[in-house]
Amino acid sequence: MSNDLLIILGVASAAAVASPLGGMAAMALRPSSLVLSVAVGFAAGVLMGTFAFEMMPTSVKLAGLALAVAGFLLGLALVYILDLYVNRWKMAGPEADQKEAVDRLHRRRRPRGSNVAVLAGATSAEELIEGMTIGVGATFKPNVALIVGLAICIDNLSEGMSIGELTLDEEPKSAKRRILGWTSLIGLSLFLSAMAGWFLLKGLAQPVTGFLFAMGAGGMFYLTITDLVPEAESHQFQQSSAIANAAGFLLVMVLAEMS
């Protein structure tokens, strides 16, 4: 077994296990809002640093600026369309002028699942992109896969905690089974897509690999900005989420410079 395959197996396994671990931590510890703010904010910062210092520079190097931009926009658009589909094609923030109209629509036509199902289902779809990104990254530079995998591992741990907290609030009687079920599905989605990315996409031309890597960055960027950052900010105490976000961002900058 090659060293590169061992790396992808280790990275994908760690990132996959992180989600159920986050769910179990939520069940065992019932983390405070401050802990959630710091954990989710740190994960958001790590992911943003990964886009800025590893994923997009690597994509530009492999595919050129135009293809990297196109790949990023396509990945962002695909996840945005999935988000719209789950929410019946209408979304609005709590302070938006359109919020009342969107709420009326969702009372008539509920989003496709409970809050937990929507969050976990969207996260499972996200993992397909993130896993593919790990696999693609490992095909041309294992160090990139390590940094991307670290970012996704931290992300999955925080998302597992968020899913656990929401499930405990909404469905306390069946919370343990649902938390372990959803977070295990999320971990399995990531692991399988990482393996598919490694075995099926290895050997592609560098421009194609760079384009796919940029697609992964675009999808992950959308989810970071629309899910993780607002989630961290909603729990923050004295801007704890912003401080944690900055710490995660700087950590990846340092790791990228050292790699």
N, C-alpha and C positions, 0 to 999 in steps of 0.2 A: 504494500500500500504506500503510495507516494506521500511525501511530506505535505504537499499542497492539499491532497485529499483529507489528510488528518486534520489540517488546519480548518478546512471548511466544515468537516464533521464536528469538530470541537466548538467552533464559533456558532454554527447553526443550532447545536444541541443546547448550548448555554443560553442563547437568545430564546429558544423555544421553552425551556424550563422556567425562564424568568417570569413568564405570565402566570402560570399556576402558583409560583412562589409568592407573587404579589397578591393573588387572591387569598392564599392561605394566611399571609401576613395581615390582610384586612380582617379575616375571621378571628385570628388569634389576638390581635392587638387593638382593633378598632382605632386606627390612627386618628389623631386630632386633625383639625382643619389646618393647623400650622404645619404638621408633618406632611400632609397631602400637598399643601402649597409649595413647600420646599422640594418634595420629591418630584412632583409633576413639572414645576418650574425648572428644576435642574435638568430633567429629561428633555424639555423643550430647548434649553440652551445647548445641550450636547448635540441634539439633532441639527439645530441651526448652524452650529460650528462645523458639523460634518458636511452639510451642504456647501458651506462657504469655503472651507479649507481643503476638503478632500474630493467630494463627489463631483462638483461642477468643474473645478480645475482639471481633474482627471478626464472628465467627459470632453472638455474642450481640447485637451491634448490629443485624445484618441480620435475624435470625430470632427474637430474643427468647430468654430464658434457657431455657425449657422445650424448645423445638425444638433449641436448640444442644446441650443435655445429651442429648436423645434421639439426635441425629445422631452425637455423639461415641460414645455407648454402642453404637450400631448398627455404626459403623465398627470399633470395637474388637472387637465380637462376631464380625463377619464374618472378620476376620483370625485371631482365636482359633480359629474353627471350621476354617479352612484349615490352621492349624498342627496341630490335633488330627487332621485327616484325613491329613495327610502322615505323622504319627507313629502311625498306627493307633489313634487315639483315646486313647492313653496317653502321658503325659509325666511325668518326675520329675527334680528337680535332683540333683546328685551327693551331697548330704548328706541327701536325703529318705529317710524310712523306707520309702517305696514303691519306691525305686530298684531293689532287687534283683528285685522282682516285674515291674517294667516292663522291665528288661533281659532277663528270661526270656521275656517276651512278644515282644520285638523279636528275640530269637534264633530264635523259632519263626516269627514273621511280621515280616520286616524292614521298616523304614520304606520308603516308596514312592520308592526310589532310593538312590544312594550319598550319603555325607555332602555331597559337592560338589553333586550333583544336587538334593538336598533344599534346601541353602542357596541355590543359584542359582535354583532354581524358585520358592522362596518369595520371594526378592528380586525376581524378575521380576513376580510377582503384586503384591508391594508397590509396584512401580513404576507399575502401572496406577492405584493409588490416588494415589500421589504426583504422577503426571503430570496426572491429573484435577484435583488440588488446585491445581496451577500454573495450569491452564487456567481453572478457575472463579475463582481469585483475580484473574486478569488481566481478567476480564469486568467487574469492578466497581471495581478499584483496582490499577493497574499496580504501584504501590510495594509492595503486599502480595505480588504475584507475584515481584517482585525479591528480597525477603527470603526468602520461602519457597523460591524457586529457588536462592538461595545456600546455604540450609541443606541442600537435597536434593543439590546439587552436592558439598558437602563430605561428606555421607553416602555418596554413590555412590563417591567417590574412596576412602574408607576401606573400604567394602564390597568394591570391586574388589580392593584390596590383600588383604583377608581371603580372598576366593575364590581369588586367585592363590596365596597361601601354602598354603591347604589343598590345592589341586590339585597343587602342586609336591611336597607331602608324600605324597599318596595315589597320584597317577598321573604320576610323573616322565617316563615315556617319551612320553606324549602331552599333556604339560602345556600347551605353547604353544598348540596347536590348541584344546584344551578351554577354556583361560582366555580366549582371544580370542573363542571361540564363545559362552560363557556371558555374558561381560561385554558383548558386542555385543548379545545378546538382551535383556539388562537395559536397556541404553541405548535400544534400539529400542522396547521396551515403554513406557518413560517418554515418549519423544518422541511416539509415536502417541496415547497417552492424553491428553497435554497438548493436542495439536491437536484431538482429539475434544472435550475439555472446553471449549476455546475456541469451536469452530464450532457444536457441538450444544447447548451449555448457555447460550450468550450470549442475553440477553434474557429469561431466566426471572425470575419474581417474586423480590424480595429475600429473603423468608422461605425459599423453596426453595433459592436460592443459598447462603444462610447454613447451612441444614441440610446440604447437600452438602459445604460447606467443613468443617463440624464432623465429618462422617463421615470425611473425609480425615485430619483431626487425630486422630481416635480410632484409625484403623488405623495411622497412623505412630507414635502414642504407644505402642501395644502392641509394635510391632517394636523401638522404641528401648529400652524397658524390658526386653524379653525377649531381644533379640539383641545390640544394641550395648553396653549397659552391662555385661552379664556378659562379653562378649568383651573389652572394654577392661580390666576388672578382672582377668581371667585372665592378662593379660600384664604387669600393672602392676609397677613397681619403686618402692618407697617412695611408694605412692599417686600415681604419675604420672597414672593415669587420672582420679582425682578432681580433681587440679589442672587437667588439660586440660579436663575436663568443666565446671568452674567458669569457665574462660576462655571457652569457647564460649557458655555461658549468658549471661555478662555482655556479650559482644560483641553478641549479638542484642538484649539489653535497651537498649544504647546506640544501636544502629541503629534500633530501633523508636521510641525517643524523638526521634531526629533526623529521622525520615521524616514 
